[in-house]
Each structure stands twice: as C-alpha cells, then as structure tokens.
Amino acid sequence: MKPANRARQGRQQMTFEKFHNALRILLNIDGDEFIAAIEAVRVEGDNDPQDEWDRFNGNPYRWFIRSPSRIARAIWQIIEERNQ
C-alpha cells in the first residue's frame, strides 16, 4: 500500500460536497454571528471585531486563511454547526 493511502486509513475524508458546502456557509455568515464568534476568542491586541468583519467582507476566503488559528477556529465552529 502506498504511504499516502496508509495515511488516509482511519481518517474521515472531506468530500467535494462537504467542502463546497463549507465554502458556501463561509460566504453566508452574518455580521452579528461573526462578531460574536470573534468576541468570544478575542485577546488584548487583536483588531476590533468590526474591522475584522469589514476585512472578511472584502475577501472571506483570504481572511479565513490569513487569520490566526484561534479566530479561524471560531468561524469554523459556525460552519460546523450549520453542517449538522
């Protein structure tokens, strides 16, 4: 068995449909929900949540990739909740 195939064993695969839906959800997060999620993980020195919302609206995918993990995870939690 190839190493890549061994690495996949026992792990849940993300299907095209799940990934596509997650991207759609990311585009449909509303401002109140976004700001609340950011506020929940905010630490001193972080940007203002409203400023983050403005950046997010400019390019949600880029914002998500470039955000610190703890902030991106807060937004990922919204995506996960909607996927259920």
C-alpha positions as CSV (number, residue, x, y, z in Angstrom):
1,M,0.0,0.0,0.0
2,K,1.3,3.5,-0.9
3,P,2.2,5.8,2.1
4,A,-0.5,8.3,1.0
5,N,-3.2,5.6,1.1
6,R,-2.0,4.4,4.6
7,A,-2.2,7.9,5.9
8,R,-5.8,8.2,4.8
9,Q,-6.9,5.0,6.6
10,G,-8.8,5.7,9.7
11,R,-9.3,9.3,8.9
12,Q,-12.6,10.8,7.7
13,Q,-12.3,12.1,4.2
14,M,-13.8,15.5,3.3
15,T,-15.9,15.1,0.2
16,F,-16.3,17.6,-2.5
17,E,-19.9,18.2,-1.3
18,K,-18.8,18.9,2.3
19,F,-16.0,21.2,1.2
20,H,-18.3,23.1,-1.3
21,N,-21.0,23.5,1.4
22,A,-18.4,24.8,3.9
23,L,-17.3,27.5,1.4
24,R,-21.0,28.4,0.9
25,I,-21.6,28.7,4.6
26,L,-18.5,30.9,5.0
27,L,-19.9,33.3,2.5
28,N,-23.3,33.4,4.3
29,I,-22.2,34.1,7.8
30,D,-23.9,37.3,9.0
31,G,-22.2,40.2,10.8
32,D,-23.7,39.6,14.2
33,E,-22.8,36.0,14.3
34,F,-19.3,36.7,13.0
35,I,-18.6,39.5,15.6
36,A,-20.0,37.3,18.4
37,A,-17.6,34.5,17.4
38,I,-14.6,36.8,17.3
39,E,-15.5,38.5,20.6
40,A,-15.6,35.0,22.3
41,V,-11.9,34.4,21.5
42,R,-10.6,37.9,21.4
43,V,-7.4,38.8,23.3
44,E,-5.7,42.0,24.0
45,G,-4.0,43.4,20.9
46,D,-6.5,41.9,18.5
47,N,-8.1,44.1,15.8
48,D,-11.6,45.4,16.5
49,P,-14.2,42.8,15.6
50,Q,-16.0,45.3,13.3
51,D,-12.7,45.9,11.5
52,E,-12.3,42.2,11.1
53,W,-15.8,42.0,9.7
54,D,-15.0,44.6,7.1
55,R,-11.9,42.7,6.1
56,F,-13.8,39.5,6.0
57,N,-16.4,41.0,3.7
58,G,-13.7,42.1,1.3
59,N,-12.4,38.6,0.7
60,P,-13.8,35.9,3.1
61,Y,-11.6,33.1,1.8
62,R,-8.4,35.1,2.1
63,W,-9.4,36.4,5.5
64,F,-10.0,32.9,6.8
65,I,-6.7,31.6,5.5
66,R,-4.7,34.5,7.0
67,S,-6.5,34.7,10.3
68,P,-4.8,33.4,13.5
69,S,-5.9,29.8,14.1
70,R,-7.9,30.6,17.2
71,I,-10.0,33.2,15.3
72,A,-10.4,31.0,12.2
73,R,-11.5,28.1,14.5
74,A,-14.2,30.3,16.0
75,I,-15.6,30.9,12.5
76,W,-15.1,27.2,11.6
77,Q,-17.3,26.4,14.6
78,I,-20.1,28.3,12.9
79,I,-19.5,26.3,9.7
80,E,-19.6,23.0,11.6
81,E,-22.8,23.9,13.5
82,R,-24.6,24.7,10.2
83,N,-23.3,21.5,8.6
84,Q,-25.1,19.3,11.2
